[in-house]
Amino acid sequence: MRIAVDGYEVASPMGGVGRITSALTFQLAALEGDWGLRLYTRRSQNLQLPRNVEASELSPDHGYLGWQNGPLRRALRSWRPDLLLAPNYTLPLRCPVPAVLFEHDISFVSNPEWYSRRDALKMRWLVPRSLSRAAAVVTESEFSKGEIRKFFPFVPEEKIRVIYPGIDDRFLRVSEPRLSTWKRSKGLEGRRIIGYLGSIFTRRHVPELIEGVRLLRRTDPTLSLHLVGPDRTWPAQDIGKLVKGEEWVRWESRGLPDEDLPAFYSACDVFVYCSDYEGFGLPPLEALACGTVPLVLNRTSLAEVYAGMAGLLEQADPESIYRGLEELLQAETLRQEKLGEFNRQRSRFSWQRAGEELAGLIRKVVGGTRL
């Protein structure tokens, strides 16, 4: 069997879609050694690939829509794989092969005010077409499955599969010497750290987080805030202006190298992900694997996935974030209870299990089984 993988998001530094794409490609290669997989990327990534995975660079880069409907579609027509894995929300407009589509969330429909009019309209046009043409749809939470059924009722329930993502083996708490060296390199030695990682969208309440940490610093001036991720807020919130001149805020707007992520998560005393809407929310899971308890909003998929394993907030205003942080920072017993619950549930988040479920779905699609 020949499987093509849309690897546009497999780029460094790698975001959530890229990490999911990469992990599942490697799992399929390990589980199905007789399958041939071809990972189409937009630039050379120097990836160490299994023997049955071939990387194919497609250029020039015209932006995702142009790349997907130009170089990628031409490559699919030429190679004629049995299936396309499409992990980035949409399919090529005239996809020449059957496809399994990943729909991580549909916030562009539920909350279009978080996006520019152009982006929201584009997704509202492309996604329904992709959902109807996909042979199967994968999403990462029961919440997201419900959202797809709510806003796109033409998609049969049996066509949608929920597959929880896993945790990479590299996400472990780093040693104290390495942690000390990493904090020193970032100018954070001797500091208590509140961390955030991910694209900065309006729904993730980073300005409120900044103000919540500012409130907490009145009683603990050793606290620092470490933000990692680009500012993609709409309407623009100008995160740079908010943190300018604040020596206690470090903002890595271009992200961190993948190899630095375990040290980042391990360095945080609390990891914050106060998002109004998530299809799953991978960063809090990675933080837990590195021994850091997250603080999240008690809604959407975050309530489904992180119940018992994280501090849960009902609101994302500065005062609520301040109180939630204060409780987690001061209560060692509470943090250990939540880490213990994570360890009890960790088997739910396995890339091998996710790969096995995806491989079974692919066999059904290619074999013509009605979903």
Residue, then its C-alpha position, 0 to 999 in steps of 0.5 A: m500500500r502506498i500512503a501520501v502524507d501532507g507534511y506542510e506543517v512538518a517544519s522547524p520549529m514544529g507546531g501541534v499539527g506538525r508534531i501530530t503529522s510527524a509522530l503518526t507517520f513514524q508510527l505507521a512506518a513502524l507498524e506497517g513495514d510493507w507500506g510505502l509512505r511518502l512525506y511531502t514537505r515544503r522544504s528540506q527538513n533533514l529528517q531521520l526517516p524509517r526505511n519505508v518513508e520517503a521525504s519529497e520536497l515540493s517547492p516553490d512555497h506559494g503559501y499553503l493553499g497554493w502549495q496544496n493545490g499546485p505542487l502537492r496535487r501534481a505530485l499526487r497525480s504523478w505518484r497515484p498513492d492508494l490514500l492521502l493523509a491530510p492532517n491540516y484541515t483541508l483537502p486539495l480542491r480536486c483531490p485525485v485520490p481517497a483521503v483521510l482528513f484531520e479536522h482538529d477543531i472548527s473554531f473558524v465556524s464557532n467563533p469567526e470573530w477570532y479570525s480575519r474576515r478573509d481567513a474565516l470565509k476561506m475556511r468556511w468554504l474549504v472545510p465543508r468541501s473537504l469534509s464531504r469529499a474525505a473518505a474518513v475524518v479524524t479528530e482528537s476529542e469527543f468535543s470536536k466530534g460533537e462540534i463537527r456534527k453540530f455545524f456540519p450535520f451532513v457528515p455522518e457520525e460513523k465517518i468521524r473517528v476520535i483518536y487521542p494524540g500521544i506523548d513523544d518519548r522525549f518529553l520527560r523531566v530533564s536532569e537538574p544539571r541540564l535544567s540549571t544550565w538551560k535556565r542560565s542560558k535564558g537568564l532565568e536562573g533563580r526564578r520561579i517560572i510561569g510558562y506558556l507555549g503555542s501560537i498566541f491567539t485571542r482565545r488563549h488570553v495571553p494579555e490576561l495571563i500577563e496581568g495575572v502574573r503581574l498581580l502575583r509578583r506583588t507577593d513573589p517578585t521572583l516570578s517570571l513569565h516565559l512565553v513561547g510562540p508567535d502573535r497571531t491574535w485577531p484583532a491584533q493585541d500587540i503582545g510585543k507592546l504589552v511586554k516591552g520593558e518588562e524584565w520579568v517577561r521573556w517572549e520567544s516569538r519565533g518558538l523554541p527548537d524541538e530539542d529545547l522543549p523538555a527543558f522549557y516544560s521542566a523549568c516551568d513551575v506552572f504551565v498555563y493554557c487558558s483557552d476558550y476553545e481547543g480541539f485537544g490542546l497538546p502543550p498541557l499534556e507535554a508539560l505534564a509528561c515533564g512533571t509540570v502541572p498545567l492551569v487550563l480553562n474548564r471548557t471544550s476539550l480541555a475539560e474533557v481531557y484534563a479533568g483531574m490532571a490540571g488546575l481548572l479555571e471557570q474564567a480567564d480574567p486576570e484575577s482568576i488566573y492570579r488565584g489559580l496560579e497562587e493555589l497551584l504554586q503554594a500547594e505541593t500536595l495538590r500538584q503531586e495529586k494531579l501528577g499522580e492522576f496523569n500517571r494513572q491516565r498516561s496510557r490513554f495518550s500513546w502514539q503507538r495506540a493512535g497509530e494502530e487506530l489510524a492504521g485500522l482506519i486506513r485499511k478499511v478505507v482502502g479496502g472499501t469498507r463502508l464507514 
